[in-house]
Amino acid sequence: MAFPHLQQPSSLLASLKADSINKPFAQQCQDLIKVIEDFPAKELHTIFPWLVESIFGSLDGVLVGWNLSCLQGRVNPVEYSIVMEFLDPGGPMMKLVYKLQAEDCKFDFPVSYLPGPVKVSIQECILPDSPLYHNKVQFTPTGALGLNLALNPFEYYIFFFALSLITQKPLPVSLHVRTSDCAYFILVDRYLSWFLPTEGSVPPPLSSSPGGTSPSPPPRTPTMPFASYGLHHTSLLKRHISHQRSVNADPASHEIWRSETAPANAFLQVFVEMSLHHYSLEMYQKMQSPHTKESFTPTEEHVLVVRLLLKHLHAFANSLKPEQASPSAHSHATSPLEEFKRAAVPRFVQQKLYLFLEHCFGHWPLDASFRAVLEMWLSYLQPWRYAPDKQAPGSDSQPWCVLEKWAPFVQENLLMYTKLFVGFLNRALRTDLVSPKHALMVFRVAKVFAQSNLAEMIQKGEQLFLEPELVIPHRQHRLFTAPTFTGSFLSPWPPAVTDASFKVMSHVYSLEGQDCKYTPMFGPEARTLVLRLAQLITQAKHTAKSISDQCAETPAGHSFLSWLGFSSMDTNGSYTANDLDEMGQDSVRKTDEYLEKALEYLRQIFRLSEAQLRQFTLALGTTQDENGKKQLPDCIVGENGLILTPLGRYQIISGLRRFEIEYQGDAELQPIQSYEIASLVRTLFRLSSAINHRFAGQMAALCSRDDFLGSFCRYHLTEPGLASRHLLSPVGRRQVAGHTRGPRLSLRFLGSYRTLVSLLLAFFVASLFCVGPLPCTLLVTLGYVLYTSAMPLLTEQGKLHQP
C-alpha cells in the first residue's frame, strides 16, 4: 500500500479503516508498520485512538479487536507471531507511542470506564489519591467538570491494554483456552520484564527516526520522592479536584517522563489501578451488608494476570543489591530506579491488593476455581521465592526456611497473613474436603504457613500490634536501627521495636480503618476454627476411605442392572456426589495424602497436641450403630424439630451421615423412576384408574370373602404393608393417620424396564427351544397364575403363626 506523503489525516484514517475490512490481517500489519515509519506525528495523532481500539477492542466490550485473550500460537501460529511482533515492547506499536509522546499529544479517556472507586471520587469532585490522575482531569470552558481524562499516548495505550481483559465479554464455556498460552498473557509478561527489569535499567524510549535513537535527557528525580511512597498519607480534608494544576501547567513534565523510572512508574500505576483498584475501604465496608449488590466480579483469567504481576513485582523489588537493600542505604544517594524498587509494592500495590483479596475470599464461589485466587495470595505472601539468593525448594516433609531478613515484610503485611488466613479457614469449613481439589487447597495453605520461622514472625507481628504501650505519637522521631548497649536508658531515642510496632499499626489502620476489630491468628477464636478444620479433615479422610471401600465392593455392572431394576435401589446409601467417583482410587489416595500432610502442618503451626488429634479419630468410631447404618447428622432440637448445625451440614455434604428418606405416599402416585418408561407408566395409570372406578364394588366384594378367591384378590388388589407403615421422623416414629384405601388394580409394574426385559428374555430363551410366541405367552401366563396362587396361601399361613 503506497501512501502519498502529504495525505490528509482524515483520508489516512478512512484508508486504514477500509483496509481493515478488505485486506488480509498480515497485509494490514505491514501497511501499519509502513505508516508508522513514514508519517509524521501530526498525521499519526488522528489514527492512534482508532488503532488502539482496533487492537484491544472498545471499552464497552462491543468491539472485540484482535481478541488477544483467545489468540494462541499452537492454534493460529502465523497470526500469533505477527501480533506478538507488532505489539512487542520494542515493536512498531511502541515506536508509534514514543513518537507521539515526543510531540506532547493528548487523548481523551472517558471517566465512566475507570474503576469504581476512582470514578466515584472524580464524579464527587475529589481528587483520587493516586498521582496517576493528578493534572489529568479536564474542565469545560465554563469551568465545570468534564467527563474525560487527558492522557499522554503511553498512558492511553496502557489504559486500553490493561482494561481489555476486563471489558471483553467472557469466553464461551465450549471454548477451552489456557490463559498462560494466550497472546495477552504472554504480552503482559513481556511488558513486565521490559518495564520492570530485574537486571540492568529500564530501556530508554524507542526512537522512530531513520537516523537511530535520539539522545534522551539526563534522568531527573521525580517531584515526589519515592522514599515517601511507603507511607499512606491520609488527610482529614480531601483535595478538591479544582486544586490540581492544569494539564499543561508543568513544563518539566515532559523531561520527567523521559527519566529513568517514568515508563516503569506509569506502566505499574496504570496496570495496578485497572487490575486491582475496584474496591475502596468505604466500598468494602458497605459490601459487608448482604443487601449490597457487587459492583465488580473478577474472572479467573483476571486473577491469573494479577498473580503474574505480583510475581514480577517481587522479583523486581528483590533485584536490589544487598548494599542497596540495607536500611543504611537510605541515607546515601541512590538512583530513582533503586528507590522505585523499594516503594513499588508498599506504595502502589498493598492496599488495593488487600481489598481485592478480601472481596475474592468473601464472594468467590465455593468451588475449585478458587485455586487461582489462592495461588495469587500465596505468591504475594512469599517474596523470598523470587529473590536472587533463594534457597532450593524444600520437600513436602521439609518446607522452606524463612530467613530473618523477611520479618519486616511479614510485619508490614500482617493482615495479608492473619486476616486472610482466618477468611480461608471459614471457606474451608464450608467446602467438601473429600474432593481432591479442595483437599489440595487446604494442603497448599497449610504447607506455606508451616515454613520454618514464618509462624513465629507472624506471631511477633501480632504482638507488636496488640501492645498498646509501644505506641508513640505520630510526630515523634523513630529510630530504624537497634540502640547500642552503651546507650543510656534516659536516651530520647525509642528502641527499634517501637518503630516496628508503629509500622505494623500504621499498616493495619491504613487497610482496615481506625475502628477495626482485629482477630488474632493465634488467638482463641482462630484456634477454635483450626480445631474444627482438623476435625473435618479427619472426617473427610474417613469418608474418602468409606467411598473407596464402597466403590471396590460394587460390581462392574451394578449401575446398569440398577437402571434396569434388577438390583435394589439403595436410596439411603451414602453420598458420592464428588469427583472421587470420576477419578477413581488414585483420587482417594491423593485426597488422603493431601489431608494427612495438611493436618500435620496445622499441628506444627498451632502446636496442636497429639491427644487432640487422636480424639477426632476416636470420635469417628461412634458414627455407626450396630447395624452399620450411619447415624443422623449433627443436630440440635428446636421448637419445630431438629436444626442442622454447621457440622451436620458438612456431614451431609461430605456423605459422612444423612437422614433416612423413604417414600410414604401412594405408590401409584410416586415420581416416575429412572428404571421406568414415563409414557407407558402414565398410560397404565389411566387404564388401571378406569378399571378401578368401573369395578370398585365387585373388587371390594371379592376381597371380603373368606375362601381362596378372597385371599387371592386381597393379595393382588390391596397394597401390602399399608396398615403397618410409619412416618419416619428424626425426632421419633409415629403411626400413619390416614384413610384406608379400598382394593384396586395396579398395572405400573408393566411399565418398568425390568418387566419388559424379563419378558423379552423369556421369549428369546423360548425361541432357542423352538417355542413360538403364542405358546410362550401361554406358558408365562400359566407360570404367573401358579405363582400368584401359591403366594396368597403362604401369606395367610404366615399371618396365622404371627403372635
C-alpha positions, 0 to 999 in steps of 0.5 A: 500500500503506497501512501502519498506523503502529504495525505490528509489525516482524515483520508489516512484514517478512512484508508486504514479503516477500509483496509481493515475490512478488505485486506488480509490481517498480515497485509494490514500489519505491514501497511501499519508498520509502513505508516508508522515509519513514514508519517509524521506525528501530526498525521499519526495523532488522528489514527492512534485512538482508532488503532488502539481500539482496533487492537484491544477492542472498545471499552464497552466490550462491543468491539472485540479487536484482535481478541488477544485473550483467545489468540494462541500460537499452537492454534493460529501460529502465523497470526500469533507471531505477527501480533506478538511482533507488532505489539512487542515492547520494542515493536512498531506499536511502541515506536508509534507511542514514543513518537507521539509522546515526543510531540506532547499529544493528548487523548481523551479517556472517558471517566465512566470506564475507570474503576469504581472507586476512582470514578466515584471520587472524580464524579464527587469532585475529589481528587483520587489519591493516586498521582496517576490522575493528578493534572489529568482531569479536564474542565469545560470552558465554563469551568465545570467538570468534564467527563474525560481524562487527558492522557499522554499516548503511553498512558492511553495505550496502557489504559486500553491494554490493561482494561481489555481483559476486563471489558471483553465479554467472557469466553464461551464455556465450549471454548477451552483456552489456557490463559498462560498460552494466550497472546495477552498473557504472554504480552503482559509478561513481556511488558513486565520484564521490559518495564520492570527489569530485574537486571540492568535499567529500564530501556530508554524510549524507542526512537522512530527516526531513520537516523537511530535513537535520539539522545534522551535527557539526563534522568531527573528525580521525580517531584515526589520522592519515592522514599515517601511512597511507603507511607499512606498519607491520609488527610482529614480534608480531601483535595478538591479536584479544582486544586490540581494544576492544569494539564499543561501547567508543568513544563518539566513534565515532559523531561520527567517522563523521559527519566529513568523510572517514568515508563516503569512508574506509569506502566505499574500505576496504570496496570495496578489501578485497572487490575486491582483498584475496584474496591475502596475501604468505604466500598468494602465496608458497605459490601459487608451488608448482604443487601449490597449488590457487587459492583465488580466480579473478577474472572479467573483469567483476571486473577491469573494476570494479577498473580503474574504481576505480583510475581514480577513485582517481587522479583523486581523489588528483590533485584536490589543489591544487598548494599542497596537493600540495607536500611543504611542505604537510605541515607546515601544517594541512590538512583530513582530506579533503586528507590522505585524498587523499594516503594513499588509494592508498599506504595502502589500495590498493598492496599488495593491488593488487600481489598481485592483479596478480601472481596475474592475470599468473601464472594468467590464461589465455593468451588475449585476455581478458587485455586487461582485466587489462592495461588495469587495470595500465596505468591504475594505472601512469599517474596523470598521465592523470587529473590536472587539468593533463594534457597532450593525448594524444600520437600513436602516433609521439609518446607522452606526456611524463612530467613530473618531478613523477611520479618519486616515484610511479614510485619508490614503485611500482617493482615495479608497473613492473619486476616486472610488466613482466618477468611480461608479457614471459614471457606474451608469449613464450608467446602467438601474436603473429600474432593481432591481439589479442595483437599489440595487447597487446604494442603497448599495453605497449610504447607506455606504457613508451616515454613520454618520461622514464618509462624513465629514472625507472624506471631511477633507481628501480632504482638507488636500490634496488640501492645498498646504501650509501644505506641508513640505519637505520630510526630515523634522521631523513630529510630530504624536501627537497634540502640547500642548497649552503651546507650543510656536508658534516659536516651530520647531515642525509642528502641527499634521495636517501637518503630516496628510496632508503629509500622505494623499499626500504621499498616493495619489502620491504613487497610482496615480503618481506625475502628477495626476489630482485629482477630488474632491468628493465634488467638482463641477464636482462630484456634477454635476454627483450626480445631474444627478444620482438623476435625473435618479433615479427619472426617473427610479422610474417613469418608474418602476411605468409606467411598473407596471401600464402597466403590471396590465392593460394587460390581462392574455392572451394578449401575446398569442392572440398577437402571434396569431394576434388577438390583435394589435401589439403595436410596439411603446409601451414602453420598458420592456426589464428588469427583472421587467417583470420576477419578477413581482410587488414585483420587482417594489416595491423593485426597488422603495424602493431601489431608494427612500432610495438611493436618500435620502442618496445622499441628506444627503451626498451632502446636496442636497436641497429639491427644487432640488429634487422636480424639477426632479419630476416636470420635469417628468410631461412634458414627455407626450403630450396630447395624452399620447404618450411619447415624443422623447428622449433627443436630440440635432440637428446636421448637419445630424439630431438629436444626442442622448445625454447621457440622451436620451440614458438612456431614451431609455434604461430605456423605459422612451421615444423612437422614433416612428418606423413604417414600410414604405416599401412594405408590401409584402416585410416586415420581416416575423412576429412572428404571421406568418408561414415563409414557407407558407408566402414565398410560397404565395409570389411566387404564388401571384408574378406569378399571378401578372406578368401573369395578370398585364394588365387585373388587371390594366384594371379592376381597371380603370373602373368606375362601381362596378367591378372597385371599387371592384378590386381597393379595393382588388388589390391596397394597401390602404393608399399608396398615403397618407403615410409619412416618419416619421422623428424626425426632421419633416414629409415629403411626400413619393417620390416614384413610384406608384405601379400598382394593384396586388394580395396579398395572405400573409394574408393566411399565418398568424396564425390568418387566419388559426385559424379563419378558423379552428374555423369556421369549428369546430363551423360548425361541432357542427351544423352538417355542413360538410366541403364542405358546410362550405367552401361554406358558408365562401366563400359566407360570404367573397364575401358579405363582400368584396362587401359591403366594396368597396361601403362604401369606395367610399361613404366615399371618396365622403363626404371627403372635 
